Every structure is written in structure tokens, then in C-alpha cells.
Amino acid sequence: MQDAVMESPAEMPGFFVFAEG
């Protein structure tokens, strides 16, 4: 999951934060 977020964090910034913690 983290990989997908890292690929395009700008696409879903909210998800990026949730995935981080």
C-alpha cells in the first residue's frame, strides 16, 4: 500500500497521511 501512495502522493494527500500513521 505504501508503495502505491509513494508513487503518486499528490493524487491522494489525505491517504498519504493516513498511511504514514
N, C-alpha and C positions, 0 to 999 in steps of 0.2 A: 504493500500500500504506500509506504513511504516513497518508494521509487517513483510511483505514478505522480505523487504530489511534487516531488523534486523536479520531475520532467517539465511540469507547467504549473508552478505555484501561483502565477499571476491569474491563471484561469479560475482557481478557487482558493483565494486567500483565506477564507474562513475555515476551509477544510485543513489547510496547512497548519494553522494554529492548533486545531483540534488534534491533528495527528502528532504534533510536537508534544503535546501534553494534555 
